[in-house]
Amino acid sequence: MTNRDKLTEDTTQDIRRLEKQEKAPATWIGIAFYGGTVGLLFVVPIIGGAYLGRWLDSLFTGYSVRWTVSCILLGIALGAYNALRFMKDKS
């Protein structure tokens, strides 16, 4: 058996194994990790926007929450985009 034949055989076995694994149902741990990842992708930009907005508001005199609200809304939009892109790539 040549190296080329062995490589072809090993590759075929790997393809069969991967196809079998794709057909297997998801486990609870896998679902929990997937949900946690989507949650973090959504929440982290919102929290970052809140901190950034508070910092920008502290730079200006007077009490204003314009930057805080604006950055939180931007974080919601960015988090939704991140989560949707992640879910689209995984399906």
C-alpha positions as CSV (number, residue, x, y, z in Angstrom):
1,M,0.0,0.0,0.0
2,T,1.5,3.3,-1.0
3,N,1.3,6.5,0.9
4,R,-1.2,7.9,-1.5
5,D,-3.6,5.0,-1.0
6,K,-3.2,5.2,2.8
7,L,-3.9,9.0,2.7
8,T,-7.0,8.4,0.6
9,E,-8.3,5.7,2.9
10,D,-7.7,7.8,6.0
11,T,-9.4,10.8,4.4
12,T,-12.4,8.7,3.5
13,Q,-12.7,7.4,7.1
14,D,-12.5,10.9,8.5
15,I,-15.2,12.1,6.1
16,R,-17.5,9.2,7.2
17,R,-16.8,9.9,10.9
18,L,-17.6,13.6,10.4
19,E,-20.8,12.9,8.6
20,K,-21.9,10.5,11.3
21,Q,-21.0,13.1,14.0
22,E,-23.1,15.8,12.2
23,K,-26.2,13.6,12.2
24,A,-25.8,12.9,16.0
25,P,-28.3,14.9,18.2
26,A,-27.0,17.8,20.2
27,T,-26.2,17.2,23.8
28,W,-27.4,19.4,26.7
29,I,-23.8,20.7,27.3
30,G,-23.5,21.6,23.6
31,I,-26.8,23.5,23.7
32,A,-25.8,25.3,26.9
33,F,-22.5,26.4,25.4
34,Y,-24.2,27.5,22.2
35,G,-26.7,29.6,24.2
36,G,-24.1,31.0,26.5
37,T,-22.0,32.1,23.5
38,V,-25.0,33.7,21.8
39,G,-25.8,35.5,25.1
40,L,-22.3,36.8,25.5
41,L,-22.2,38.0,21.9
42,F,-25.4,40.0,22.6
43,V,-24.7,41.3,26.1
44,V,-21.0,42.3,26.0
45,P,-21.5,45.1,23.4
46,I,-24.5,46.5,25.5
47,I,-22.4,46.6,28.7
48,G,-19.5,48.1,26.7
49,G,-21.8,50.8,25.3
50,A,-23.1,51.6,28.8
51,Y,-19.6,52.1,30.2
52,L,-18.5,54.1,27.1
53,G,-21.6,56.3,27.4
54,R,-21.1,57.0,31.1
55,W,-17.5,57.9,30.4
56,L,-18.4,60.3,27.6
57,D,-21.2,61.8,29.7
58,S,-18.7,62.4,32.5
59,L,-16.5,64.5,30.2
60,F,-19.1,67.2,29.8
61,T,-20.5,69.5,32.4
62,G,-24.0,69.0,33.8
63,Y,-25.9,65.8,34.2
64,S,-26.8,64.2,30.9
65,V,-27.4,60.6,29.8
66,R,-27.4,61.3,26.1
67,W,-24.2,59.4,25.4
68,T,-25.2,56.6,27.7
69,V,-28.5,55.9,26.1
70,S,-27.1,56.4,22.6
71,C,-24.2,53.9,23.2
72,I,-26.5,51.4,24.9
73,L,-28.8,51.5,21.8
74,L,-25.7,51.1,19.6
75,G,-24.6,48.2,21.7
76,I,-28.0,46.5,21.3
77,A,-27.8,46.9,17.5
78,L,-24.2,45.6,17.5
79,G,-25.0,42.7,19.8
80,A,-28.0,41.7,17.7
81,Y,-25.9,41.8,14.6
82,N,-23.2,39.7,16.3
83,A,-25.7,37.1,17.6
84,L,-27.5,36.8,14.2
85,R,-24.2,36.5,12.3
86,F,-23.0,33.8,14.7
87,M,-26.3,31.8,14.5
88,K,-26.3,32.1,10.7
89,D,-22.7,30.8,10.5
90,K,-23.5,27.8,12.7
91,S,-26.6,26.7,10.9
